[in-house]
């Protein structure tokens, strides 16, 4: 059964390696939260099972309905501003999951 997978931080160094790993998966649906889609080094536009959400983790509350239907979360996005902010946004992200 196909899964809905939400990934943060896919445009970073670790994220690009992760994409290389999942690039052959055409069964599952992927939702990538990125601050700047121009940083993506792969062709996501040709993939019908990938949706780009260009926003900041600080605005994660806007995606509560989507996150309620996610089967798997891969959270690798850092908040370089402060550890407290990173912790707060991560807890909010986890709270929005079903």
mmCIF file as gemmi writes it, N, C-alpha and C atoms, coordinates in Angstrom:
data_model
loop_
_atom_site.group_PDB
_atom_site.id
_atom_site.type_symbol
_atom_site.label_atom_id
_atom_site.label_alt_id
_atom_site.label_comp_id
_atom_site.label_asym_id
_atom_site.label_entity_id
_atom_site.label_seq_id
_atom_site.pdbx_PDB_ins_code
_atom_site.Cartn_x
_atom_site.Cartn_y
_atom_site.Cartn_z
_atom_site.occupancy
_atom_site.B_iso_or_equiv
_atom_site.pdbx_formal_charge
_atom_site.auth_seq_id
_atom_site.auth_asym_id
_atom_site.pdbx_PDB_model_num
ATOM 1 N N . UNK Axp A 1 ? 0.84 -1.18 0 1 0 ? 1 A 1
ATOM 2 C CA . UNK Axp A 1 ? 0 0 0 1 0 ? 1 A 1
ATOM 3 C C . UNK Axp A 1 ? 0.886 1.245 0 1 0 ? 1 A 1
ATOM 4 N N . UNK Axp A 2 ? 0.642 2.18 -0.929 1 0 ? 2 A 1
ATOM 5 C CA . UNK Axp A 2 ? 1.454 3.4 -0.997 1 0 ? 2 A 1
ATOM 6 C C . UNK Axp A 2 ? 1.338 4.229 0.278 1 0 ? 2 A 1
ATOM 7 N N . UNK Axp A 3 ? 2.422 4.886 0.611 1 0 ? 3 A 1
ATOM 8 C CA . UNK Axp A 3 ? 2.492 5.71 1.811 1 0 ? 3 A 1
ATOM 9 C C . UNK Axp A 3 ? 2.667 7.18 1.431 1 0 ? 3 A 1
ATOM 10 N N . UNK Axp A 4 ? 2.25 8.053 2.347 1 0 ? 4 A 1
ATOM 11 C CA . UNK Axp A 4 ? 2.505 9.485 2.239 1 0 ? 4 A 1
ATOM 12 C C . UNK Axp A 4 ? 3.688 9.794 3.14 1 0 ? 4 A 1
ATOM 13 N N . UNK Axp A 5 ? 4.747 10.32 2.544 1 0 ? 5 A 1
ATOM 14 C CA . UNK Axp A 5 ? 5.99 10.554 3.272 1 0 ? 5 A 1
ATOM 15 C C . UNK Axp A 5 ? 6.328 12.046 3.218 1 0 ? 5 A 1
ATOM 16 N N . UNK Axp A 6 ? 6.519 12.636 4.383 1 0 ? 6 A 1
ATOM 17 C CA . UNK Axp A 6 ? 6.818 14.06 4.511 1 0 ? 6 A 1
ATOM 18 C C . UNK Axp A 6 ? 8.282 14.196 4.912 1 0 ? 6 A 1
ATOM 19 N N . UNK Axp A 7 ? 9.026 14.999 4.145 1 0 ? 7 A 1
ATOM 20 C CA . UNK Axp A 7 ? 10.457 15.153 4.415 1 0 ? 7 A 1
ATOM 21 C C . UNK Axp A 7 ? 10.798 16.633 4.532 1 0 ? 7 A 1
ATOM 22 N N . UNK Axp A 8 ? 11.492 16.988 5.601 1 0 ? 8 A 1
ATOM 23 C CA . UNK Axp A 8 ? 12.034 18.332 5.761 1 0 ? 8 A 1
ATOM 24 C C . UNK Axp A 8 ? 13.533 18.264 5.507 1 0 ? 8 A 1
ATOM 25 N N . UNK Axp A 9 ? 14.094 19.334 5 1 0 ? 9 A 1
ATOM 26 C CA . UNK Axp A 9 ? 15.542 19.391 4.818 1 0 ? 9 A 1
ATOM 27 C C . UNK Axp A 9 ? 16.053 18.671 3.581 1 0 ? 9 A 1
ATOM 28 N N . UNK Axp A 10 ? 15.209 18.395 2.616 1 0 ? 10 A 1
ATOM 29 C CA . UNK Axp A 10 ? 15.626 17.65 1.424 1 0 ? 10 A 1
ATOM 30 C C . UNK Axp A 10 ? 16.56 18.468 0.528 1 0 ? 10 A 1
ATOM 31 N N . UNK Axp A 11 ? 16.582 19.79 0.691 1 0 ? 11 A 1
ATOM 32 C CA . UNK Axp A 11 ? 17.437 20.616 -0.163 1 0 ? 11 A 1
ATOM 33 C C . UNK Axp A 11 ? 18.852 20.771 0.383 1 0 ? 11 A 1
ATOM 34 N N . UNK Axp A 12 ? 19.113 20.215 1.555 1 0 ? 12 A 1
ATOM 35 C CA . UNK Axp A 12 ? 20.453 20.292 2.122 1 0 ? 12 A 1
ATOM 36 C C . UNK Axp A 12 ? 21.339 19.14 1.692 1 0 ? 12 A 1
ATOM 37 N N . UNK Axp A 13 ? 22.518 19.101 2.218 1 0 ? 13 A 1
ATOM 38 C CA . UNK Axp A 13 ? 23.502 18.075 1.863 1 0 ? 13 A 1
ATOM 39 C C . UNK Axp A 13 ? 22.973 16.668 2.145 1 0 ? 13 A 1
ATOM 40 N N . UNK Axp A 14 ? 22.535 16.418 3.354 1 0 ? 14 A 1
ATOM 41 C CA . UNK Axp A 14 ? 22.009 15.104 3.722 1 0 ? 14 A 1
ATOM 42 C C . UNK Axp A 14 ? 20.754 14.8 2.907 1 0 ? 14 A 1
ATOM 43 N N . UNK Axp A 15 ? 19.917 15.812 2.697 1 0 ? 15 A 1
ATOM 44 C CA . UNK Axp A 15 ? 18.686 15.636 1.936 1 0 ? 15 A 1
ATOM 45 C C . UNK Axp A 15 ? 18.926 15.18 0.513 1 0 ? 15 A 1
ATOM 46 N N . UNK Axp A 16 ? 19.962 15.708 -0.117 1 0 ? 16 A 1
ATOM 47 C CA . UNK Axp A 16 ? 20.259 15.283 -1.488 1 0 ? 16 A 1
ATOM 48 C C . UNK Axp A 16 ? 20.705 13.822 -1.529 1 0 ? 16 A 1
ATOM 49 N N . UNK Axp A 17 ? 21.445 13.387 -0.543 1 0 ? 17 A 1
ATOM 50 C CA . UNK Axp A 17 ? 21.8 11.968 -0.472 1 0 ? 17 A 1
ATOM 51 C C . UNK Axp A 17 ? 20.559 11.115 -0.245 1 0 ? 17 A 1
ATOM 52 N N . UNK Axp A 18 ? 19.658 11.596 0.579 1 0 ? 18 A 1
ATOM 53 C CA . UNK Axp A 18 ? 18.412 10.882 0.815 1 0 ? 18 A 1
ATOM 54 C C . UNK Axp A 18 ? 17.614 10.779 -0.477 1 0 ? 18 A 1
ATOM 55 N N . UNK Axp A 19 ? 17.542 11.867 -1.241 1 0 ? 19 A 1
ATOM 56 C CA . UNK Axp A 19 ? 16.802 11.809 -2.499 1 0 ? 19 A 1
ATOM 57 C C . UNK Axp A 19 ? 17.413 10.781 -3.443 1 0 ? 19 A 1
ATOM 58 N N . UNK Axp A 20 ? 18.724 10.707 -3.498 1 0 ? 20 A 1
ATOM 59 C CA . UNK Axp A 20 ? 19.366 9.693 -4.338 1 0 ? 20 A 1
ATOM 60 C C . UNK Axp A 20 ? 18.891 8.294 -3.951 1 0 ? 20 A 1
ATOM 61 N N . UNK Axp A 21 ? 18.66 8.097 -2.688 1 0 ? 21 A 1
ATOM 62 C CA . UNK Axp A 21 ? 18.218 6.792 -2.183 1 0 ? 21 A 1
ATOM 63 C C . UNK Axp A 21 ? 16.77 6.495 -2.581 1 0 ? 21 A 1
ATOM 64 N N . UNK Axp A 22 ? 15.909 7.504 -2.55 1 0 ? 22 A 1
ATOM 65 C CA . UNK Axp A 22 ? 14.485 7.273 -2.821 1 0 ? 22 A 1
ATOM 66 C C . UNK Axp A 22 ? 14.092 7.579 -4.269 1 0 ? 22 A 1
ATOM 67 N N . UNK Axp A 23 ? 15.024 8.004 -5.081 1 0 ? 23 A 1
ATOM 68 C CA . UNK Axp A 23 ? 14.715 8.454 -6.444 1 0 ? 23 A 1
ATOM 69 C C . UNK Axp A 23 ? 14.022 7.393 -7.291 1 0 ? 23 A 1
ATOM 70 N N . UNK Axp A 24 ? 14.244 6.15 -7.001 1 0 ? 24 A 1
ATOM 71 C CA . UNK Axp A 24 ? 13.638 5.092 -7.812 1 0 ? 24 A 1
ATOM 72 C C . UNK Axp A 24 ? 12.25 4.7 -7.322 1 0 ? 24 A 1
ATOM 73 N N . UNK Axp A 25 ? 11.801 5.284 -6.232 1 0 ? 25 A 1
ATOM 74 C CA . UNK Axp A 25 ? 10.489 4.954 -5.671 1 0 ? 25 A 1
ATOM 75 C C . UNK Axp A 25 ? 9.406 5.783 -6.358 1 0 ? 25 A 1
ATOM 76 N N . UNK Axp A 26 ? 8.562 5.124 -7.11 1 0 ? 26 A 1
ATOM 77 C CA . UNK Axp A 26 ? 7.459 5.806 -7.788 1 0 ? 26 A 1
ATOM 78 C C . UNK Axp A 26 ? 6.116 5.391 -7.201 1 0 ? 26 A 1
ATOM 79 N N . UNK Axp A 27 ? 6.131 4.59 -6.154 1 0 ? 27 A 1
ATOM 80 C CA . UNK Axp A 27 ? 4.898 4.091 -5.55 1 0 ? 27 A 1
ATOM 81 C C . UNK Axp A 27 ? 4.359 5.03 -4.482 1 0 ? 27 A 1
ATOM 82 N N . UNK Axp A 28 ? 5.232 5.547 -3.635 1 0 ? 28 A 1
ATOM 83 C CA . UNK Axp A 28 ? 4.818 6.392 -2.516 1 0 ? 28 A 1
ATOM 84 C C . UNK Axp A 28 ? 4.694 7.845 -2.948 1 0 ? 28 A 1
ATOM 85 N N . UNK Axp A 29 ? 3.938 8.613 -2.17 1 0 ? 29 A 1
ATOM 86 C CA . UNK Axp A 29 ? 3.801 10.056 -2.401 1 0 ? 29 A 1
ATOM 87 C C . UNK Axp A 29 ? 4.712 10.789 -1.429 1 0 ? 29 A 1
ATOM 88 N N . UNK Axp A 30 ? 5.461 11.741 -1.964 1 0 ? 30 A 1
ATOM 89 C CA . UNK Axp A 30 ? 6.422 12.491 -1.163 1 0 ? 30 A 1
ATOM 90 C C . UNK Axp A 30 ? 6.027 13.96 -1.107 1 0 ? 30 A 1
ATOM 91 N N . UNK Axp A 31 ? 6.164 14.537 0.073 1 0 ? 31 A 1
ATOM 92 C CA . UNK Axp A 31 ? 5.922 15.95 0.308 1 0 ? 31 A 1
ATOM 93 C C . UNK Axp A 31 ? 7.204 16.515 0.894 1 0 ? 31 A 1
ATOM 94 N N . UNK Axp A 32 ? 7.841 17.421 0.153 1 0 ? 32 A 1
ATOM 95 C CA . UNK Axp A 32 ? 9.112 17.992 0.578 1 0 ? 32 A 1
ATOM 96 C C . UNK Axp A 32 ? 8.892 19.425 1.047 1 0 ? 32 A 1
ATOM 97 N N . UNK Axp A 33 ? 9.189 19.691 2.31 1 0 ? 33 A 1
ATOM 98 C CA . UNK Axp A 33 ? 9.153 21.047 2.833 1 0 ? 33 A 1
ATOM 99 C C . UNK Axp A 33 ? 10.538 21.655 2.644 1 0 ? 33 A 1
ATOM 100 N N . UNK Axp A 34 ? 10.606 22.706 1.823 1 0 ? 34 A 1
ATOM 101 C CA . UNK Axp A 34 ? 11.881 23.38 1.546 1 0 ? 34 A 1
ATOM 102 C C . UNK Axp A 34 ? 11.683 24.888 1.652 1 0 ? 34 A 1
ATOM 103 N N . UNK Axp A 35 ? 12.707 25.571 2.088 1 0 ? 35 A 1
ATOM 104 C CA . UNK Axp A 35 ? 12.626 27.034 2.135 1 0 ? 35 A 1
ATOM 105 C C . UNK Axp A 35 ? 12.826 27.632 0.75 1 0 ? 35 A 1
ATOM 106 N N . UNK Axp A 36 ? 13.673 27.001 -0.057 1 0 ? 36 A 1
ATOM 107 C CA . UNK Axp A 36 ? 13.99 27.541 -1.377 1 0 ? 36 A 1
ATOM 108 C C . UNK Axp A 36 ? 14.111 26.382 -2.366 1 0 ? 36 A 1
ATOM 109 N N . UNK Axp A 37 ? 13.122 26.213 -3.21 1 0 ? 37 A 1
ATOM 110 C CA . UNK Axp A 37 ? 13.113 25.105 -4.168 1 0 ? 37 A 1
ATOM 111 C C . UNK Axp A 37 ? 14.243 25.218 -5.192 1 0 ? 37 A 1
ATOM 112 N N . UNK Axp A 38 ? 14.794 26.405 -5.372 1 0 ? 38 A 1
ATOM 113 C CA . UNK Axp A 38 ? 15.9 26.579 -6.318 1 0 ? 38 A 1
ATOM 114 C C . UNK Axp A 38 ? 17.156 25.845 -5.864 1 0 ? 38 A 1
ATOM 115 N N . UNK Axp A 39 ? 17.234 25.478 -4.585 1 0 ? 39 A 1
ATOM 116 C CA . UNK Axp A 39 ? 18.394 24.758 -4.07 1 0 ? 39 A 1
ATOM 117 C C . UNK Axp A 39 ? 18.342 23.263 -4.378 1 0 ? 39 A 1
ATOM 118 N N . UNK Axp A 40 ? 17.197 22.8 -4.856 1 0 ? 40 A 1
ATOM 119 C CA . UNK Axp A 40 ? 17.071 21.374 -5.171 1 0 ? 40 A 1
ATOM 120 C C . UNK Axp A 40 ? 17.896 21.051 -6.412 1 0 ? 40 A 1
ATOM 121 N N . UNK Axp A 41 ? 18.743 20.062 -6.31 1 0 ? 41 A 1
ATOM 122 C CA . UNK Axp A 41 ? 19.651 19.707 -7.393 1 0 ? 41 A 1
ATOM 123 C C . UNK Axp A 41 ? 19.143 18.532 -8.217 1 0 ? 41 A 1
ATOM 124 N N . UNK Axp A 42 ? 17.887 18.189 -8.054 1 0 ? 42 A 1
ATOM 125 C CA . UNK Axp A 42 ? 17.314 17.073 -8.805 1 0 ? 42 A 1
ATOM 126 C C . UNK Axp A 42 ? 16.032 17.549 -9.486 1 0 ? 42 A 1
ATOM 127 N N . UNK Axp A 43 ? 15.604 16.815 -10.479 1 0 ? 43 A 1
ATOM 128 C CA . UNK Axp A 43 ? 14.434 17.18 -11.269 1 0 ? 43 A 1
ATOM 129 C C . UNK Axp A 43 ? 13.169 16.657 -10.606 1 0 ? 43 A 1
ATOM 130 N N . UNK Axp A 44 ? 12.61 17.452 -9.719 1 0 ? 44 A 1
ATOM 131 C CA . UNK Axp A 44 ? 11.388 17.044 -9.027 1 0 ? 44 A 1
ATOM 132 C C . UNK Axp A 44 ? 10.148 17.313 -9.88 1 0 ? 44 A 1
ATOM 133 N N . UNK Axp A 45 ? 10.234 18.207 -10.84 1 0 ? 45 A 1
ATOM 134 C CA . UNK Axp A 45 ? 9.068 18.572 -11.644 1 0 ? 45 A 1
ATOM 135 C C . UNK Axp A 45 ? 8.579 17.421 -12.522 1 0 ? 45 A 1
ATOM 136 N N . UNK Axp A 46 ? 9.452 16.52 -12.865 1 0 ? 46 A 1
ATOM 137 C CA . UNK Axp A 46 ? 9.061 15.394 -13.715 1 0 ? 46 A 1
ATOM 138 C C . UNK Axp A 46 ? 8.458 14.244 -12.909 1 0 ? 46 A 1
ATOM 139 N N . UNK Axp A 47 ? 8.446 14.373 -11.608 1 0 ? 47 A 1
ATOM 140 C CA . UNK Axp A 47 ? 7.947 13.298 -10.744 1 0 ? 47 A 1
ATOM 141 C C . UNK Axp A 47 ? 6.555 13.641 -10.243 1 0 ? 47 A 1
ATOM 142 N N . UNK Axp A 48 ? 5.568 12.872 -10.644 1 0 ? 48 A 1
ATOM 143 C CA . UNK Axp A 48 ? 4.183 13.124 -10.244 1 0 ? 48 A 1
ATOM 144 C C . UNK Axp A 48 ? 3.929 12.784 -8.783 1 0 ? 48 A 1
ATOM 145 N N . UNK Axp A 49 ? 4.806 12.001 -8.181 1 0 ? 49 A 1
ATOM 146 C CA . UNK Axp A 49 ? 4.601 11.597 -6.785 1 0 ? 49 A 1
ATOM 147 C C . UNK Axp A 49 ? 5.339 12.496 -5.795 1 0 ? 49 A 1
ATOM 148 N N . UNK Axp A 50 ? 5.838 13.635 -6.259 1 0 ? 50 A 1
ATOM 149 C CA . UNK Axp A 50 ? 6.541 14.579 -5.398 1 0 ? 50 A 1
ATOM 150 C C . UNK Axp A 50 ? 5.827 15.925 -5.43 1 0 ? 50 A 1
ATOM 151 N N . UNK Axp A 51 ? 5.526 16.431 -4.241 1 0 ? 51 A 1
ATOM 152 C CA . UNK Axp A 51 ? 4.97 17.773 -4.117 1 0 ? 51 A 1
ATOM 153 C C . UNK Axp A 51 ? 5.928 18.616 -3.284 1 0 ? 51 A 1
ATOM 154 N N . UNK Axp A 52 ? 6.249 19.776 -3.792 1 0 ? 52 A 1
ATOM 155 C CA . UNK Axp A 52 ? 7.136 20.704 -3.102 1 0 ? 52 A 1
ATOM 156 C C . UNK Axp A 52 ? 6.293 21.706 -2.32 1 0 ? 52 A 1
ATOM 157 N N . UNK Axp A 53 ? 6.611 21.858 -1.068 1 0 ? 53 A 1
ATOM 158 C CA . UNK Axp A 53 ? 5.983 22.877 -0.222 1 0 ? 53 A 1
ATOM 159 C C . UNK Axp A 53 ? 7.082 23.868 0.113 1 0 ? 53 A 1
ATOM 160 N N . UNK Axp A 54 ? 7.035 25.007 -0.539 1 0 ? 54 A 1
ATOM 161 C CA . UNK Axp A 54 ? 8.086 26.006 -0.345 1 0 ? 54 A 1
ATOM 162 C C . UNK Axp A 54 ? 7.664 26.934 0.786 1 0 ? 54 A 1
ATOM 163 N N . UNK Axp A 55 ? 8.218 26.654 1.952 1 0 ? 55 A 1
ATOM 164 C CA . UNK Axp A 55 ? 7.869 27.41 3.156 1 0 ? 55 A 1
ATOM 165 C C . UNK Axp A 55 ? 8.929 27.132 4.212 1 0 ? 55 A 1
ATOM 166 N N . UNK Axp A 56 ? 8.772 27.728 5.342 1 0 ? 56 A 1
ATOM 167 C CA . UNK Axp A 56 ? 9.704 27.581 6.449 1 0 ? 56 A 1
ATOM 168 C C . UNK Axp A 56 ? 9.08 26.694 7.521 1 0 ? 56 A 1
ATOM 169 N N . UNK Axp A 57 ? 9.899 25.96 8.227 1 0 ? 57 A 1
ATOM 170 C CA . UNK Axp A 57 ? 9.423 25.106 9.309 1 0 ? 57 A 1
ATOM 171 C C . UNK Axp A 57 ? 8.672 25.909 10.375 1 0 ? 57 A 1
ATOM 172 N N . UNK Axp A 58 ? 8.996 27.18 10.481 1 0 ? 58 A 1
ATOM 173 C CA . UNK Axp A 58 ? 8.304 28.039 11.456 1 0 ? 58 A 1
ATOM 174 C C . UNK Axp A 58 ? 6.806 28.158 11.155 1 0 ? 58 A 1
ATOM 175 N N . UNK Axp A 59 ? 6.415 27.869 9.914 1 0 ? 59 A 1
ATOM 176 C CA . UNK Axp A 59 ? 5.01 27.972 9.504 1 0 ? 59 A 1
ATOM 177 C C . UNK Axp A 59 ? 4.341 26.601 9.404 1 0 ? 59 A 1
ATOM 178 N N . UNK Axp A 60 ? 4.871 25.619 10.079 1 0 ? 60 A 1
ATOM 179 C CA . UNK Axp A 60 ? 4.398 24.245 9.94 1 0 ? 60 A 1
ATOM 180 C C . UNK Axp A 60 ? 2.927 24.08 10.319 1 0 ? 60 A 1
ATOM 181 N N . UNK Axp A 61 ? 2.425 24.931 11.165 1 0 ? 61 A 1
ATOM 182 C CA . UNK Axp A 61 ? 1.022 24.833 11.586 1 0 ? 61 A 1
ATOM 183 C C . UNK Axp A 61 ? 0.055 24.946 10.417 1 0 ? 61 A 1
ATOM 184 N N . UNK Axp A 62 ? 0.451 25.619 9.342 1 0 ? 62 A 1
ATOM 185 C CA . UNK Axp A 62 ? -0.403 25.765 8.164 1 0 ? 62 A 1
ATOM 186 C C . UNK Axp A 62 ? -0.679 24.427 7.482 1 0 ? 62 A 1
ATOM 187 N N . UNK Axp A 63 ? 0.116 23.416 7.789 1 0 ? 63 A 1
ATOM 188 C CA . UNK Axp A 63 ? 0.026 22.134 7.08 1 0 ? 63 A 1
ATOM 189 C C . UNK Axp A 63 ? -0.526 21.015 7.952 1 0 ? 63 A 1
ATOM 190 N N . UNK Axp A 64 ? -1.296 21.39 8.955 1 0 ? 64 A 1
ATOM 191 C CA . UNK Axp A 64 ? -1.871 20.413 9.873 1 0 ? 64 A 1
ATOM 192 C C . UNK Axp A 64 ? -2.734 19.372 9.183 1 0 ? 64 A 1
ATOM 193 N N . UNK Axp A 65 ? -3.573 19.788 8.231 1 0 ? 65 A 1
ATOM 194 C CA . UNK Axp A 65 ? -4.436 18.836 7.525 1 0 ? 65 A 1
ATOM 195 C C . UNK Axp A 65 ? -3.616 17.813 6.747 1 0 ? 65 A 1
ATOM 196 N N . UNK Axp A 66 ? -2.58 18.28 6.072 1 0 ? 66 A 1
ATOM 197 C CA . UNK Axp A 66 ? -1.704 17.367 5.33 1 0 ? 66 A 1
ATOM 198 C C . UNK Axp A 66 ? -0.98 16.426 6.285 1 0 ? 66 A 1
ATOM 199 N N . UNK Axp A 67 ? -0.404 16.979 7.339 1 0 ? 67 A 1
ATOM 200 C CA . UNK Axp A 67 ? 0.377 16.17 8.273 1 0 ? 67 A 1
ATOM 201 C C . UNK Axp A 67 ? -0.472 15.127 8.984 1 0 ? 67 A 1
ATOM 202 N N . UNK Axp A 68 ? -1.739 15.382 9.101 1 0 ? 68 A 1
ATOM 203 C CA . UNK Axp A 68 ? -2.645 14.42 9.72 1 0 ? 68 A 1
ATOM 204 C C . UNK Axp A 68 ? -2.776 13.143 8.884 1 0 ? 68 A 1
ATOM 205 N N . UNK Axp A 69 ? -2.419 13.228 7.591 1 0 ? 69 A 1
ATOM 206 C CA . UNK Axp A 69 ? -2.523 12.086 6.683 1 0 ? 69 A 1
ATOM 207 C C . UNK Axp A 69 ? -1.17 11.519 6.267 1 0 ? 69 A 1
ATOM 208 N N . UNK Axp A 70 ? -0.143 11.881 6.995 1 0 ? 70 A 1
ATOM 209 C CA . UNK Axp A 70 ? 1.211 11.4 6.68 1 0 ? 70 A 1
ATOM 210 C C . UNK Axp A 70 ? 1.471 10.084 7.398 1 0 ? 70 A 1
ATOM 211 N N . UNK Axp A 71 ? 2.067 9.132 6.672 1 0 ? 71 A 1
ATOM 212 C CA . UNK Axp A 71 ? 2.411 7.832 7.243 1 0 ? 71 A 1
ATOM 213 C C . UNK Axp A 71 ? 3.827 7.789 7.806 1 0 ? 71 A 1
ATOM 214 N N . UNK Axp A 72 ? 4.692 8.642 7.253 1 0 ? 72 A 1
ATOM 215 C CA . UNK Axp A 72 ? 6.105 8.605 7.655 1 0 ? 72 A 1
ATOM 216 C C . UNK Axp A 72 ? 6.676 10.014 7.568 1 0 ? 72 A 1
ATOM 217 N N . UNK Axp A 73 ? 7.425 10.39 8.593 1 0 ? 73 A 1
ATOM 218 C CA . UNK Axp A 73 ? 8.103 11.686 8.625 1 0 ? 73 A 1
ATOM 219 C C . UNK Axp A 73 ? 9.606 11.444 8.671 1 0 ? 73 A 1
ATOM 220 N N . UNK Axp A 74 ? 10.327 12.154 7.799 1 0 ? 74 A 1
ATOM 221 C CA . UNK Axp A 74 ? 11.79 12.18 7.857 1 0 ? 74 A 1
ATOM 222 C C . UNK Axp A 74 ? 12.153 13.645 8.069 1 0 ? 74 A 1
ATOM 223 N N . UNK Axp A 75 ? 12.6 13.95 9.267 1 0 ? 75 A 1
ATOM 224 C CA . UNK Axp A 75 ? 12.847 15.346 9.654 1 0 ? 75 A 1
ATOM 225 C C . UNK Axp A 75 ? 14.345 15.581 9.811 1 0 ? 75 A 1
ATOM 226 N N . UNK Axp A 76 ? 14.933 16.223 8.789 1 0 ? 76 A 1
ATOM 227 C CA . UNK Axp A 76 ? 16.371 16.499 8.832 1 0 ? 76 A 1
ATOM 228 C C . UNK Axp A 76 ? 16.679 17.985 8.649 1 0 ? 76 A 1
ATOM 229 N N . UNK Axp A 77 ? 15.653 18.828 8.712 1 0 ? 77 A 1
ATOM 230 C CA . UNK Axp A 77 ? 15.866 20.272 8.557 1 0 ? 77 A 1
ATOM 231 C C . UNK Axp A 77 ? 16.32 20.884 9.872 1 0 ? 77 A 1
ATOM 232 N N . UNK Axp A 78 ? 17.412 21.619 9.848 1 0 ? 78 A 1
ATOM 233 C CA . UNK Axp A 78 ? 17.848 22.318 11.053 1 0 ? 78 A 1
ATOM 234 C C . UNK Axp A 78 ? 17.337 23.751 11.048 1 0 ? 78 A 1
ATOM 235 N N . UNK Axp A 79 ? 17.294 24.35 12.204 1 0 ? 79 A 1
ATOM 236 C CA . UNK Axp A 79 ? 17.065 25.786 12.332 1 0 ? 79 A 1
ATOM 237 C C . UNK Axp A 79 ? 18.391 26.349 12.835 1 0 ? 79 A 1
ATOM 238 N N . UNK Axp A 80 ? 19.095 26.998 11.946 1 0 ? 80 A 1
ATOM 239 C CA . UNK Axp A 80 ? 20.421 27.49 12.304 1 0 ? 80 A 1
ATOM 240 C C . UNK Axp A 80 ? 20.362 28.686 13.236 1 0 ? 80 A 1
ATOM 241 N N . UNK Axp A 81 ? 19.168 29.233 13.472 1 0 ? 81 A 1
ATOM 242 C CA . UNK Axp A 81 ? 19.043 30.416 14.318 1 0 ? 81 A 1
ATOM 243 C C . UNK Axp A 81 ? 19.245 30.125 15.79 1 0 ? 81 A 1
ATOM 244 N N . UNK Axp A 82 ? 18.598 29.06 16.292 1 0 ? 82 A 1
ATOM 245 C CA . UNK Axp A 82 ? 18.737 28.749 17.712 1 0 ? 82 A 1
ATOM 246 C C . UNK Axp A 82 ? 18.284 27.321 17.967 1 0 ? 82 A 1
ATOM 247 N N . UNK Axp A 83 ? 18.848 26.718 18.975 1 0 ? 83 A 1
ATOM 248 C CA . UNK Axp A 83 ? 18.435 25.367 19.321 1 0 ? 83 A 1
ATOM 249 C C . UNK Axp A 83 ? 17.017 25.358 19.884 1 0 ? 83 A 1
ATOM 250 N N . UNK Axp A 84 ? 16.646 26.418 20.597 1 0 ? 84 A 1
ATOM 251 C CA . UNK Axp A 84 ? 15.29 26.502 21.139 1 0 ? 84 A 1
ATOM 252 C C . UNK Axp A 84 ? 14.252 26.533 20.025 1 0 ? 84 A 1
ATOM 253 N N . UNK Axp A 85 ? 14.517 27.332 18.976 1 0 ? 85 A 1
ATOM 254 C CA . UNK Axp A 85 ? 13.598 27.392 17.844 1 0 ? 85 A 1
ATOM 255 C C . UNK Axp A 85 ? 13.471 26.053 17.168 1 0 ? 85 A 1
ATOM 256 N N . UNK Axp A 86 ? 14.59 25.376 16.971 1 0 ? 86 A 1
ATOM 257 C CA . UNK Axp A 86 ? 14.576 24.064 16.337 1 0 ? 86 A 1
ATOM 258 C C . UNK Axp A 86 ? 13.744 23.085 17.155 1 0 ? 86 A 1
ATOM 259 N N . UNK Axp A 87 ? 13.91 23.106 18.449 1 0 ? 87 A 1
ATOM 260 C CA . UNK Axp A 87 ? 13.151 22.223 19.332 1 0 ? 87 A 1
ATOM 261 C C . UNK Axp A 87 ? 11.662 22.557 19.279 1 0 ? 87 A 1
ATOM 262 N N . UNK Axp A 88 ? 11.327 23.835 19.345 1 0 ? 88 A 1
ATOM 263 C CA . UNK Axp A 88 ? 9.923 24.253 19.325 1 0 ? 88 A 1
ATOM 264 C C . UNK Axp A 88 ? 9.233 23.839 18.032 1 0 ? 88 A 1
ATOM 265 N N . UNK Axp A 89 ? 9.872 24.079 16.877 1 0 ? 89 A 1
ATOM 266 C CA . UNK Axp A 89 ? 9.257 23.739 15.593 1 0 ? 89 A 1
ATOM 267 C C . UNK Axp A 89 ? 9.15 22.233 15.418 1 0 ? 89 A 1
ATOM 268 N N . UNK Axp A 90 ? 10.13 21.516 15.911 1 0 ? 90 A 1
ATOM 269 C CA . UNK Axp A 90 ? 10.103 20.059 15.809 1 0 ? 90 A 1
ATOM 270 C C . UNK Axp A 90 ? 8.967 19.482 16.652 1 0 ? 90 A 1
ATOM 271 N N . UNK Axp A 91 ? 8.802 19.984 17.842 1 0 ? 91 A 1
ATOM 272 C CA . UNK Axp A 91 ? 7.699 19.51 18.702 1 0 ? 91 A 1
ATOM 273 C C . UNK Axp A 91 ? 6.366 19.835 18.052 1 0 ? 91 A 1
ATOM 274 N N . UNK Axp A 92 ? 6.228 21.019 17.479 1 0 ? 92 A 1
ATOM 275 C CA . UNK Axp A 92 ? 4.985 21.391 16.803 1 0 ? 92 A 1
ATOM 276 C C . UNK Axp A 92 ? 4.741 20.465 15.611 1 0 ? 92 A 1
ATOM 277 N N . UNK Axp A 93 ? 5.779 20.177 14.845 1 0 ? 93 A 1
ATOM 278 C CA . UNK Axp A 93 ? 5.672 19.251 13.718 1 0 ? 93 A 1
ATOM 279 C C . UNK Axp A 93 ? 5.173 17.883 14.179 1 0 ? 93 A 1
ATOM 280 N N . UNK Axp A 94 ? 5.764 17.356 15.222 1 0 ? 94 A 1
ATOM 281 C CA . UNK Axp A 94 ? 5.362 16.047 15.748 1 0 ? 94 A 1
ATOM 282 C C . UNK Axp A 94 ? 3.929 16.071 16.284 1 0 ? 94 A 1
ATOM 283 N N . UNK Axp A 95 ? 3.552 17.175 16.903 1 0 ? 95 A 1
ATOM 284 C CA . UNK Axp A 95 ? 2.188 17.305 17.422 1 0 ? 95 A 1
ATOM 285 C C . UNK Axp A 95 ? 1.129 17.273 16.322 1 0 ? 95 A 1
ATOM 286 N N . UNK Axp A 96 ? 1.486 17.746 15.13 1 0 ? 96 A 1
ATOM 287 C CA . UNK Axp A 96 ? 0.534 17.785 14.026 1 0 ? 96 A 1
ATOM 288 C C . UNK Axp A 96 ? 0.344 16.433 13.333 1 0 ? 96 A 1
ATOM 289 N N . UNK Axp A 97 ? 1.225 15.513 13.611 1 0 ? 97 A 1
ATOM 290 C CA . UNK Axp A 97 ? 1.099 14.17 13.021 1 0 ? 97 A 1
ATOM 291 C C . UNK Axp A 97 ? 0.011 13.393 13.717 1 0 ? 97 A 1
ATOM 292 N N . UNK Axp A 98 ? -0.658 12.516 12.975 1 0 ? 98 A 1
ATOM 293 C CA . UNK Axp A 98 ? -1.697 11.687 13.568 1 0 ? 98 A 1
ATOM 294 C C . UNK Axp A 98 ? -1.055 10.451 14.19 1 0 ? 98 A 1
